[in-house]
Amino acid sequence: KTKWVVLRFPNASMAQQAGMSTEAFEDFYFEVCTMDYGRMSHAMQALKEYMEHTDRVRLVGPDTDLEFSIKGIPAVPCGGEYNIPDGECFTAPVRESVNGRIHFNTPTIYQGVPFSDIEFVFRNGKIISATSDKAKRLNEILDTDGGARYIGEFSLGFNPLIKKPMLDILFDEKIAGSFHFTPGNAYEHADNGNRSQVHWDLVMIQTPEFGGGEIYFDDVLIRKDGRFVVPQLRALNPENLLDRNNGHGKTSLIEEEELLEEVLA
């Protein structure tokens, strides 16, 4: 079986798209790609279990109040096995369970076309209203086939080193304190049966600087303003994923010696 991983090669174009100098972007890129994904993978297991024991999800934020079920759909933690950078745990909504409104506060690109301020209204799983700065093109994409107006993925992002969008979904879908909600095809590992040529990850960031927001699992608040608040999930908050690693996912030689001294004391 072929092993594979998706990653980017840092370049001036990516830096420009991210609004950074090439040198600053290269530093950011190598920092985020070499963080301690083993620590993250361990911390994600509690979220996977929590999601797999959840029925109802509610997403709340500016111009957003959305409910759906994830009952019976597997949750898949992603800690660097197939994407670099990584940092998400995804599942899918029961296909016809989505109801309410959502406004995505993160710009996106689809087939080379940039979009912003995308807003959907759902009824029984289907997008019945879709607006954005390019509403006509948006609706053309959603009319690609019968599955494009249904959701194929719901995922929580929590990479502590990715804090703002850069118009590259490999990075943006892992932003700390974000989630993405995906019109179109479902993945086989978290399959709700939806099939489409489209798979378009749309990101909402819930940190305070982006307007905040809440996520509820079965009426229990599990994340507020981008931070996990239930004890079993707090290990996924940035300061815990970056603990003892100088803020960039690696433990220094001095810190290794300090850890050894603690063990021997």
Residue pairs with C-beta under 8 A, 6 or more apart in sequence:
4 82
5 80
5 81
5 82
5 83
5 84
6 82
6 83
6 84
6 170
7 33
7 83
7 84
7 85
7 170
8 14
8 29
8 168
8 170
10 25
10 26
10 29
10 30
11 22
12 22
14 25
14 29
14 166
14 168
15 21
15 22
15 24
15 25
15 26
17 166
17 167
17 168
18 25
18 28
18 166
18 167
18 168
19 166
20 28
28 161
31 161
31 248
31 249
32 85
32 159
32 161
32 162
32 171
33 84
33 85
34 248
34 249
34 250
35 85
35 159
35 160
35 161
35 241
35 242
35 245
35 248
35 249
35 250
36 241
36 245
36 249
36 250
36 251
37 79
37 80
37 86
37 249
38 79
39 241
39 249
40 79
40 80
40 86
40 87
40 158
40 159
40 236
40 241
41 77
41 79
41 80
42 235
43 235
43 236
43 240
43 241
44 77
44 78
44 79
44 89
44 236
45 77
46 232
46 233
46 235
47 75
47 77
47 89
47 156
47 233
47 236
48 75
48 76
48 77
48 89
50 217
50 222
50 230
50 232
50 233
51 70
51 75
51 89
51 91
51 217
52 74
52 75
52 91
54 70
54 71
54 217
54 218
55 69
55 70
55 71
55 218
56 67
56 68
56 69
56 216
56 217
56 218
56 219
57 67
57 68
57 69
57 70
57 93
57 154
57 215
57 216
57 217
58 65
58 66
58 67
58 214
58 215
58 216
58 219
59 65
59 66
59 67
59 102
59 179
59 181
59 204
59 213
59 214
59 215
60 66
60 213
60 214
60 215
60 216
61 103
61 105
61 204
61 206
61 211
61 212
61 213
61 214
62 103
62 105
62 211
62 212
62 213
63 101
63 102
63 103
63 119
64 100
64 101
64 102
64 103
64 204
64 213
65 100
65 101
66 98
66 99
66 100
66 101
66 102
66 122
66 181
67 97
67 98
67 99
67 100
68 93
68 94
68 97
68 98
68 99
68 125
68 151
68 154
69 93
69 94
69 97
70 91
70 92
70 93
70 94
70 154
71 94
72 94
73 91
73 92
73 93
73 94
73 190
73 191
73 192
74 91
74 189
74 190
75 89
75 90
75 91
75 190
76 89
76 90
76 91
76 187
76 189
76 190
77 88
77 89
78 86
78 87
78 88
78 89
78 90
79 86
79 87
80 86
83 170
83 174
85 159
85 161
85 162
85 170
85 171
85 174
86 159
86 174
87 157
87 158
87 159
87 160
87 162
87 174
87 176
88 155
88 156
88 157
88 158
88 159
88 173
88 174
88 180
89 155
89 156
89 158
90 153
90 154
90 155
90 156
90 187
90 190
91 153
91 154
91 155
91 190
92 151
92 152
92 153
92 154
92 186
92 187
92 190
92 191
92 192
92 194
93 125
93 151
93 154
93 192
94 125
94 192
95 125
95 150
95 151
95 192
95 193
95 194
96 124
96 125
96 126
96 150
97 124
97 125
98 122
98 124
98 125
98 126
98 150
98 151
99 122
99 123
99 124
99 125
100 121
100 122
101 119
101 120
101 121
101 122
102 119
102 120
102 122
102 181
102 204
103 117
103 118
103 119
103 204
104 117
104 118
104 119
104 181
104 202
104 203
104 204
105 204
105 205
105 210
105 211
106 165
106 172
106 175
106 178
106 202
106 203
106 204
106 205
106 210
107 114
107 115
107 116
107 165
107 167
108 114
108 115
108 116
108 118
108 167
108 169
108 172
108 200
108 201
108 202
108 203
109 115
109 167
109 169
110 141
110 200
111 141
113 134
113 137
114 167
115 132
115 133
115 134
115 137
115 138
116 132
116 133
117 131
117 132
117 133
118 130
118 131
118 132
118 138
118 202
119 129
119 130
119 131
119 132
120 127
120 129
120 130
120 183
121 127
121 128
121 129
121 130
122 128
125 150
125 151
126 149
126 150
127 142
127 149
127 150
127 183
128 149
130 138
130 139
130 142
131 138
132 138
141 148
141 198
141 200
142 148
142 149
142 183
142 198
143 149
144 196
144 197
144 198
145 196
145 197
145 198
146 196
147 184
147 185
147 194
147 195
147 196
147 198
148 183
148 184
148 196
148 197
148 198
149 183
150 183
150 184
150 194
150 196
151 181
151 182
151 183
151 184
151 192
151 194
152 182
152 183
152 184
152 185
152 186
152 187
152 192
152 194
152 196
152 199
153 180
153 181
153 182
153 186
153 187
153 190
153 199
153 201
154 179
154 180
154 181
154 182
155 173
155 179
155 180
155 182
155 201
156 178
156 179
156 215
156 223
157 173
157 174
157 175
157 176
157 177
157 178
157 179
157 180
157 203
158 174
158 176
158 177
158 228
158 236
158 237
158 238
158 241
159 174
159 175
159 176
160 176
160 237
160 238
160 239
160 241
160 242
161 176
161 242
161 248
161 249
162 171
162 172
162 174
162 175
162 176
163 175
163 176
163 207
164 175
164 205
165 171
165 172
165 175
165 203
165 205
166 172
169 201
169 203
172 178
172 201
172 203
173 180
173 201
173 203
175 203
175 205
176 207
176 226
176 238
177 205
177 206
177 207
177 210
177 223
177 225
177 226
177 227
178 203
178 204
178 205
178 206
178 207
178 226
179 203
179 204
179 206
179 215
180 201
180 202
180 203
180 204
181 202
181 204
182 199
182 200
182 201
182 202
183 196
183 198
183 199
183 200
183 202
184 194
184 196
184 197
184 198
184 199
184 200
185 194
185 195
185 196
185 197
185 198
185 199
186 192
186 193
186 194
186 195
204 213
205 226
206 212
206 213
206 214
206 215
206 223
206 225
206 226
207 225
207 226
208 225
208 226
212 224
212 225
212 226
213 224
213 225
213 226
214 221
214 223
214 224
214 225
215 221
215 222
215 223
215 224
216 222
220 230
221 229
221 230
222 228
222 229
222 230
222 233
223 229
223 233
227 237
228 234
228 236
228 237
234 240
235 241
241 249
242 248
242 249
244 251
244 255
244 259
245 251
245 252
245 255
246 252
246 255
251 259
